[in-house]
């Protein structure tokens, strides 16, 4: 899902962005440097599977 990224100073639409962790974009109208960081990272099912397969095996035989 895309979200609108608008300038904090002049409210101009700068971009529509999907998934990101951090974004910096300079407004071409007023020159303000806008910075947005993701509030939290959602883990994909694939990354969860990789984390489980990389976990050390502590079973004793």
N, CA, C and O atoms as CSV, one atom per row, in Angstrom:
chain,resi,resn,atom,element,x,y,z
A,1,UNK,N,N,0.843,-1.176,0.000
A,1,UNK,CA,C,0.000,0.000,0.000
A,1,UNK,C,C,0.894,1.248,0.000
A,1,UNK,O,O,1.836,1.345,0.787
A,2,UNK,N,N,0.598,2.171,-0.866
A,2,UNK,CA,C,1.388,3.390,-0.962
A,2,UNK,C,C,0.821,4.470,-0.052
A,2,UNK,O,O,-0.394,4.615,0.091
A,3,UNK,N,N,1.729,5.223,0.559
A,3,UNK,CA,C,1.334,6.345,1.411
A,3,UNK,C,C,1.892,7.628,0.822
A,3,UNK,O,O,2.986,7.638,0.257
A,4,UNK,N,N,1.135,8.711,0.957
A,4,UNK,CA,C,1.587,10.004,0.474
A,4,UNK,C,C,2.645,10.567,1.404
A,4,UNK,O,O,2.491,10.541,2.625
A,5,UNK,N,N,3.710,11.072,0.823
A,5,UNK,CA,C,4.768,11.755,1.571
A,5,UNK,C,C,4.677,13.222,1.189
A,5,UNK,O,O,4.967,13.588,0.050
A,6,UNK,N,N,4.270,14.076,2.145
A,6,UNK,CA,C,4.100,15.499,1.861
A,6,UNK,C,C,5.137,16.322,2.619
A,6,UNK,O,O,5.624,15.913,3.674
A,7,UNK,N,N,5.463,17.480,2.068
A,7,UNK,CA,C,6.439,18.371,2.688
A,7,UNK,C,C,5.870,18.911,3.998
A,7,UNK,O,O,4.719,19.345,4.048
A,8,UNK,N,N,6.668,18.886,5.040
A,8,UNK,CA,C,6.251,19.388,6.345
A,8,UNK,C,C,6.120,20.902,6.380
A,8,UNK,O,O,5.452,21.445,7.260
A,9,UNK,N,N,6.751,21.590,5.431
A,9,UNK,CA,C,6.727,23.055,5.409
A,9,UNK,C,C,5.593,23.591,4.533
A,9,UNK,O,O,4.741,24.340,5.012
A,10,UNK,N,N,5.578,23.208,3.242
A,10,UNK,CA,C,4.620,23.802,2.304
A,10,UNK,C,C,3.484,22.859,1.917
A,10,UNK,O,O,2.597,23.246,1.157
A,11,UNK,N,N,3.498,21.628,2.428
A,11,UNK,CA,C,2.438,20.629,2.208
A,11,UNK,C,C,2.346,20.125,0.771
A,11,UNK,O,O,1.309,19.593,0.376
A,12,UNK,N,N,3.391,20.278,-0.005
A,12,UNK,CA,C,3.407,19.760,-1.375
A,12,UNK,C,C,3.587,18.254,-1.348
A,12,UNK,O,O,4.341,17.733,-0.526
A,13,UNK,N,N,2.898,17.543,-2.248
A,13,UNK,CA,C,3.083,16.101,-2.378
A,13,UNK,C,C,4.458,15.843,-2.976
A,13,UNK,O,O,4.751,16.288,-4.085
A,14,UNK,N,N,5.304,15.121,-2.238
A,14,UNK,CA,C,6.664,14.852,-2.688
A,14,UNK,C,C,6.769,13.507,-3.388
A,14,UNK,O,O,7.469,13.375,-4.392
A,15,UNK,N,N,6.068,12.508,-2.856
A,15,UNK,CA,C,6.162,11.161,-3.410
A,15,UNK,C,C,5.069,10.296,-2.806
A,15,UNK,O,O,4.437,10.655,-1.813
A,16,UNK,N,N,4.869,9.165,-3.425
A,16,UNK,CA,C,4.037,8.108,-2.849
A,16,UNK,C,C,4.991,6.942,-2.629
A,16,UNK,O,O,5.639,6.474,-3.565
A,17,UNK,N,N,5.072,6.476,-1.388
A,17,UNK,CA,C,6.070,5.462,-1.049
A,17,UNK,C,C,5.411,4.211,-0.499
A,17,UNK,O,O,4.346,4.253,0.119
A,18,UNK,N,N,6.086,3.094,-0.747
A,18,UNK,CA,C,5.652,1.808,-0.228
A,18,UNK,C,C,6.436,1.489,1.029
A,18,UNK,O,O,6.508,2.309,1.945
A,19,UNK,N,N,7.023,0.302,1.079
A,19,UNK,CA,C,7.778,-0.121,2.254
A,19,UNK,C,C,9.125,0.595,2.295
A,19,UNK,O,O,9.806,0.709,1.276
A,20,UNK,N,N,9.498,1.069,3.462
A,20,UNK,CA,C,10.771,1.755,3.643
A,20,UNK,C,C,11.158,1.690,5.106
A,20,UNK,O,O,10.312,1.451,5.968
A,21,UNK,N,N,12.418,1.899,5.385
A,21,UNK,CA,C,12.873,2.022,6.769
A,21,UNK,C,C,13.206,3.460,7.083
A,21,UNK,O,O,12.979,3.930,8.198
A,22,UNK,N,N,13.754,4.171,6.087
A,22,UNK,CA,C,14.086,5.582,6.261
A,22,UNK,C,C,14.079,6.250,4.895
A,22,UNK,O,O,14.532,5.672,3.907
A,23,UNK,N,N,13.562,7.472,4.846
A,23,UNK,CA,C,13.463,8.200,3.594
A,23,UNK,C,C,13.810,9.662,3.830
A,23,UNK,O,O,13.290,10.288,4.754
A,24,UNK,N,N,14.685,10.204,2.998
A,24,UNK,CA,C,14.987,11.631,3.010
A,24,UNK,C,C,14.688,12.164,1.623
A,24,UNK,O,O,15.139,11.602,0.625
A,25,UNK,N,N,13.921,13.259,1.556
A,25,UNK,CA,C,13.592,13.849,0.270
A,25,UNK,C,C,13.519,15.360,0.423
A,25,UNK,O,O,12.920,15.874,1.368
A,26,UNK,N,N,14.136,16.064,-0.520
A,26,UNK,CA,C,14.166,17.527,-0.472
A,26,UNK,C,C,13.042,18.065,-1.350
A,26,UNK,O,O,12.884,17.650,-2.499
A,27,UNK,N,N,12.274,18.981,-0.803
A,27,UNK,CA,C,11.166,19.592,-1.529
A,27,UNK,C,C,11.727,20.534,-2.589
A,27,UNK,O,O,12.544,21.404,-2.289
A,28,UNK,N,N,11.278,20.352,-3.834
A,28,UNK,CA,C,11.762,21.212,-4.915
A,28,UNK,C,C,11.102,22.588,-4.880
A,28,UNK,O,O,11.592,23.526,-5.509
A,29,UNK,N,N,9.999,22.714,-4.153
A,29,UNK,CA,C,9.323,24.018,-4.068
A,29,UNK,C,C,9.974,24.920,-3.028
A,29,UNK,O,O,10.354,26.048,-3.342
A,30,UNK,N,N,10.109,24.439,-1.797
A,30,UNK,CA,C,10.597,25.307,-0.715
A,30,UNK,C,C,12.002,24.948,-0.225
A,30,UNK,O,O,12.595,25.712,0.537
A,31,UNK,N,N,12.552,23.795,-0.648
A,31,UNK,CA,C,13.910,23.411,-0.281
A,31,UNK,C,C,14.041,22.726,1.064
A,31,UNK,O,O,15.159,22.451,1.501
A,32,UNK,N,N,12.932,22.440,1.735
A,32,UNK,CA,C,12.965,21.773,3.031
A,32,UNK,C,C,13.384,20.316,2.868
A,32,UNK,O,O,12.882,19.623,1.983
A,33,UNK,N,N,14.301,19.845,3.717
A,33,UNK,CA,C,14.698,18.444,3.725
A,33,UNK,C,C,13.751,17.701,4.661
A,33,UNK,O,O,13.732,17.951,5.866
A,34,UNK,N,N,12.975,16.794,4.101
A,34,UNK,CA,C,11.997,16.021,4.859
A,34,UNK,C,C,12.565,14.639,5.124
A,34,UNK,O,O,13.120,14.014,4.221
A,35,UNK,N,N,12.433,14.157,6.349
A,35,UNK,CA,C,12.945,12.845,6.727
A,35,UNK,C,C,11.842,12.066,7.417
A,35,UNK,O,O,11.175,12.570,8.320
A,36,UNK,N,N,11.661,10.829,6.979
A,36,UNK,CA,C,10.631,9.960,7.543
A,36,UNK,C,C,11.280,8.629,7.894
A,36,UNK,O,O,12.041,8.076,7.100
A,37,UNK,N,N,10.982,8.115,9.076
A,37,UNK,CA,C,11.447,6.794,9.489
A,37,UNK,C,C,10.241,5.926,9.789
A,37,UNK,O,O,9.219,6.421,10.264
A,38,UNK,N,N,10.352,4.645,9.518
A,38,UNK,CA,C,9.282,3.710,9.811
A,38,UNK,C,C,9.110,3.606,11.319
A,38,UNK,O,O,10.091,3.549,12.061
A,39,UNK,N,N,7.857,3.583,11.770
A,39,UNK,CA,C,7.581,3.461,13.198
A,39,UNK,C,C,8.029,2.097,13.704
A,39,UNK,O,O,8.591,1.996,14.794
A,40,UNK,N,N,7.785,1.047,12.924
A,40,UNK,CA,C,8.233,-0.293,13.281
A,40,UNK,C,C,8.369,-1.098,12.001
A,40,UNK,O,O,7.682,-0.837,11.014
A,41,UNK,N,N,9.240,-2.057,12.025
A,41,UNK,CA,C,9.429,-2.912,10.875
A,41,UNK,C,C,8.578,-4.161,11.041
A,41,UNK,O,O,8.642,-4.840,12.065
A,42,UNK,N,N,7.782,-4.453,10.020
A,42,UNK,CA,C,6.991,-5.678,10.051
A,42,UNK,C,C,7.835,-6.784,9.442
A,42,UNK,O,O,8.476,-6.588,8.409
A,43,UNK,N,N,7.834,-7.932,10.075
A,43,UNK,CA,C,8.628,-9.039,9.578
A,43,UNK,C,C,7.805,-9.833,8.585
A,43,UNK,O,O,6.629,-10.109,8.818
A,44,UNK,N,N,8.424,-10.193,7.488
A,44,UNK,CA,C,7.745,-11.007,6.498
A,44,UNK,C,C,7.846,-12.475,6.914
A,44,UNK,O,O,8.750,-12.845,7.663
A,45,UNK,N,N,6.928,-13.311,6.435
A,45,UNK,CA,C,7.010,-14.741,6.770
A,45,UNK,C,C,8.329,-15.356,6.321
A,45,UNK,O,O,8.844,-16.252,6.991
A,46,UNK,N,N,8.885,-14.900,5.209
A,46,UNK,CA,C,10.149,-15.429,4.723
A,46,UNK,C,C,11.283,-15.105,5.679
A,46,UNK,O,O,12.123,-15.965,5.943
A,47,UNK,N,N,11.331,-13.876,6.210
A,47,UNK,CA,C,12.400,-13.524,7.142
A,47,UNK,C,C,12.256,-14.296,8.449
A,47,UNK,O,O,13.258,-14.622,9.087
A,48,UNK,N,N,11.013,-14.594,8.859
A,48,UNK,CA,C,10.801,-15.405,10.058
A,48,UNK,C,C,11.341,-16.821,9.855
A,48,UNK,O,O,11.935,-17.397,10.767
A,49,UNK,N,N,11.134,-17.382,8.656
A,49,UNK,CA,C,11.632,-18.725,8.370
A,49,UNK,C,C,13.148,-18.740,8.366
A,49,UNK,O,O,13.754,-19.695,8.853
A,50,UNK,N,N,13.775,-17.706,7.828
A,50,UNK,CA,C,15.233,-17.635,7.809
A,50,UNK,C,C,15.784,-17.522,9.218
A,50,UNK,O,O,16.806,-18.130,9.534
A,51,UNK,N,N,15.115,-16.746,10.073
A,51,UNK,CA,C,15.572,-16.570,11.456
A,51,UNK,C,C,15.482,-17.898,12.208
A,51,UNK,O,O,16.359,-18.215,13.011
A,52,UNK,N,N,14.427,-18.675,11.954
A,52,UNK,CA,C,14.281,-19.959,12.627
A,52,UNK,C,C,15.335,-20.941,12.154
A,52,UNK,O,O,15.868,-21.708,12.956
A,53,UNK,N,N,15.651,-20.933,10.843
A,53,UNK,CA,C,16.630,-21.876,10.323
A,53,UNK,C,C,18.048,-21.511,10.758
A,53,UNK,O,O,18.920,-22.380,10.783
A,54,UNK,N,N,18.299,-20.241,11.100
A,54,UNK,CA,C,19.624,-19.810,11.533
A,54,UNK,C,C,19.809,-19.905,13.047
A,54,UNK,O,O,20.918,-19.729,13.551
A,55,UNK,N,N,18.739,-20.178,13.760
A,55,UNK,CA,C,18.823,-20.251,15.217
A,55,UNK,C,C,19.647,-21.463,15.618
A,55,UNK,O,O,19.534,-22.522,15.000
A,56,UNK,N,N,20.475,-21.320,16.644
A,56,UNK,CA,C,21.291,-22.456,17.081
A,56,UNK,C,C,20.414,-23.565,17.660
A,56,UNK,O,O,19.399,-23.300,18.304
A,57,UNK,N,N,20.813,-24.778,17.425
A,57,UNK,CA,C,20.081,-25.946,17.900
A,57,UNK,C,C,20.662,-26.345,19.249
A,57,UNK,O,O,21.821,-26.750,19.342
A,58,UNK,N,N,19.844,-26.225,20.299
A,58,UNK,CA,C,20.310,-26.517,21.663
A,58,UNK,C,C,19.826,-27.877,22.171
A,58,UNK,O,O,19.863,-28.131,23.375
A,59,UNK,N,N,19.377,-28.742,21.281
A,59,UNK,CA,C,18.899,-30.044,21.722
A,59,UNK,C,C,20.083,-30.920,22.101
A,59,UNK,O,O,21.155,-30.830,21.504
A,60,UNK,N,N,19.875,-31.764,23.097
A,60,UNK,CA,C,20.937,-32.667,23.533
A,60,UNK,C,C,20.574,-34.076,23.133
A,60,UNK,O,O,19.409,-34.468,23.198
A,61,UNK,N,N,21.563,-34.835,22.722
A,61,UNK,CA,C,21.296,-36.217,22.298
A,61,UNK,C,C,21.939,-37.198,23.219
A,61,UNK,O,O,21.820,-38.406,23.016
